[in-house]
Amino acid sequence: MKPFRALILSAIFVIVGVSGHADPVPVVHYSPAENLEPIDVALINSATREIDFAAYVLTDWPVIQALTRAADRGVAVRIYLDGGQFREREPSKAFDDLAQTPGVIIHVKPAGSPLMHLKSYEIDGRMLRTGAANFSASGLKRQDNDLIVIESTTAAAAFKRDFEQQFATGEDLMPHSGG
């Protein structure tokens, strides 16, 4: 294992261990040796109540379609995107469909703000997905990246607290979205 990755994993173990209860050990996946896309799709498919999703880039169609399906089955989906990255790209049809799906609210970080560089989401207050992999085909399949799954209400709650603050400062992508 590379020294930097070992350091990151050690920090995660310490943070998760502080809660005083035994959560499962985080599961780490690495691309390009492993295709991370089906992992994200499966995690999103497991949601039953809510997904809070922070993304520097969100262009991977299967991930976008999984988020749309989640909203279609009644899962509340909130997405916070980096404004600079979002404004540089022409949204795909899949993204437009997601943005118009009832139950989906998308905010973008205001222009001129520092980068919103997260690639993380929480599901149902029970699980956190984080790591270096952007939600793009290249980020999930071709680049050297990691995806870390932490089954922990403590980790999910910590992410959600930060997400709430950031999401509240974002600009609503489509005031009519969110059903």
matplotlib code that plots the C-alpha trace (Angstrom):
import matplotlib.pyplot as plt

x = [0.0, 1.3, 2.3, -0.2, -3.1, -2.0, -1.9, -5.4, -6.8, -5.2, -6.9, -10.2, -9.9, -9.1, -12.0, -14.4, -13.1, -13.6, -17.4, -16.9, -18.9, -17.8, -18.7, -17.6, -14.1, -14.2, -14.0, -11.6, -11.7, -9.1, -9.4, -8.3, -7.7, -11.4, -14.3, -15.8, -18.9, -20.9, -20.0, -21.5, -24.6, -25.2, -24.7, -27.2, -29.6, -29.6, -31.0, -34.5, -34.9, -32.3, -29.1, -27.0, -24.5, -21.5, -19.7, -16.9, -18.0, -21.2, -21.1, -21.2, -24.4, -25.0, -24.5, -26.9, -29.4, -29.1, -29.8, -32.8, -34.2, -33.7, -35.8, -38.4, -38.8, -39.3, -35.8, -35.1, -32.0, -30.0, -27.0, -24.3, -22.0, -19.0, -20.3, -17.2, -17.1, -20.8, -20.8, -18.0, -19.9, -23.1, -25.4, -26.3, -29.8, -29.4, -28.5, -31.4, -33.7, -32.3, -32.6, -36.3, -37.1, -39.5, -37.6, -34.3, -32.9, -29.6, -27.6, -24.3, -21.6, -21.7, -19.3, -16.1, -16.1, -13.3, -13.6, -16.1, -13.9, -15.8, -16.6, -18.9, -22.4, -24.3, -27.2, -30.0, -27.8, -26.1, -23.3, -20.7, -19.1, -16.0, -12.6, -10.7, -12.8, -14.9, -18.3, -17.1, -16.4, -12.6, -12.6, -14.4, -12.8, -9.5, -7.7, -5.8, -8.4, -10.0, -13.5, -14.1, -17.3, -17.8, -20.9, -21.2, -24.0, -21.3, -19.4, -22.7, -23.8, -20.5, -20.7, -24.4, -23.6, -21.0, -23.2, -26.1, -23.9, -22.6, -25.9, -27.6, -25.1, -25.5, -27.6, -30.6, -30.0, -33.7, -36.1, -38.9, -36.9, -37.4, -41.0]
y = [0.0, 3.4, 5.5, 8.3, 5.9, 4.2, 7.6, 8.4, 5.0, 5.4, 8.8, 7.4, 4.5, 7.0, 9.3, 6.5, 4.9, 8.0, 7.3, 4.6, 1.9, -0.7, 0.3, -2.0, -1.3, 1.1, -0.6, 0.9, 0.3, 1.5, 2.4, 1.7, -1.8, -1.9, -0.1, 2.1, 3.0, -0.1, 0.4, 3.9, 2.7, -0.1, 2.2, 4.7, 1.9, 0.9, 4.3, 4.2, 7.7, 10.3, 11.0, 14.1, 14.2, 16.6, 16.5, 18.5, 16.9, 14.9, 13.7, 9.9, 8.7, 5.5, 7.5, 10.2, 7.6, 5.8, 9.2, 9.7, 6.2, 6.9, 10.0, 8.2, 5.6, 8.4, 9.0, 12.7, 13.6, 16.8, 17.6, 20.2, 20.9, 23.0, 26.1, 26.6, 23.0, 23.0, 26.2, 25.0, 22.0, 21.6, 19.4, 16.0, 14.9, 12.5, 15.4, 17.5, 14.6, 14.3, 18.1, 17.9, 14.9, 15.5, 15.0, 16.3, 19.6, 20.8, 23.7, 25.0, 26.8, 30.5, 31.9, 33.3, 30.9, 28.5, 25.1, 22.6, 19.6, 16.9, 13.5, 12.3, 11.4, 10.0, 7.6, 7.3, 8.7, 5.3, 5.3, 7.7, 7.3, 9.4, 9.3, 10.9, 9.5, 12.1, 11.1, 11.0, 8.0, 8.7, 9.3, 6.1, 3.9, 5.2, 7.3, 6.3, 7.0, 5.6, 5.1, 4.6, 3.3, 3.9, 2.2, 4.6, 6.8, 9.0, 9.5, 10.1, 12.6, 14.5, 14.7, 15.8, 18.6, 20.0, 19.4, 21.3, 24.4, 24.2, 23.4, 26.3, 28.8, 27.3, 28.8, 26.8, 25.3, 25.1, 26.9, 24.6, 21.4, 19.2, 18.4]
z = [0.0, -0.9, 2.2, 1.5, 1.2, 4.4, 6.2, 4.9, 6.0, 9.5, 9.8, 8.8, 11.3, 14.1, 13.2, 12.9, 16.1, 18.2, 18.3, 20.9, 19.0, 16.6, 13.1, 10.3, 8.9, 5.9, 2.6, 0.1, -3.7, -6.2, -9.9, -12.6, -11.3, -10.3, -12.1, -9.4, -11.3, -10.4, -6.8, -6.8, -8.7, -6.2, -3.2, -4.6, -5.4, -1.7, -0.6, 0.9, 2.4, 1.5, -0.5, 0.2, -2.7, -3.0, -6.3, -7.9, -11.2, -12.0, -15.6, -15.3, -16.9, -14.8, -11.6, -12.8, -13.8, -10.4, -8.7, -10.9, -10.1, -6.4, -6.6, -8.7, -5.9, -3.3, -2.1, -1.3, -3.4, -2.7, -4.8, -4.3, -7.2, -7.8, -9.7, -11.8, -13.1, -13.6, -15.6, -17.8, -19.1, -21.2, -19.1, -20.7, -21.3, -18.4, -16.1, -17.3, -16.6, -13.1, -12.5, -13.5, -11.4, -8.5, -5.2, -6.6, -5.4, -7.0, -5.7, -7.2, -5.3, -6.1, -8.8, -7.3, -4.4, -3.6, -5.3, -3.9, -4.4, -2.5, -4.1, -1.3, -0.4, 2.6, 2.3, 4.8, 7.7, 7.8, 5.2, 3.8, 0.4, 0.0, -1.8, -4.7, -7.5, -9.4, -10.6, -14.2, -16.5, -16.4, -12.6, -11.9, -14.5, -15.9, -13.3, -10.2, -7.6, -4.5, -3.3, 0.4, 1.9, 5.6, 7.2, 10.2, 11.4, 13.0, 9.7, 7.8, 10.4, 10.3, 6.5, 6.7, 9.1, 6.7, 3.7, 5.3, 5.7, 2.2, 0.6, 2.3, 0.7, -2.8, -5.6, -6.6, -10.0, -10.9, -8.5, -9.8, -9.2, -6.1, -6.8]

ax = plt.figure().add_subplot(projection="3d")
ax.plot(x, y, z, "-o")
ax.set_aspect("equal")
plt.show()
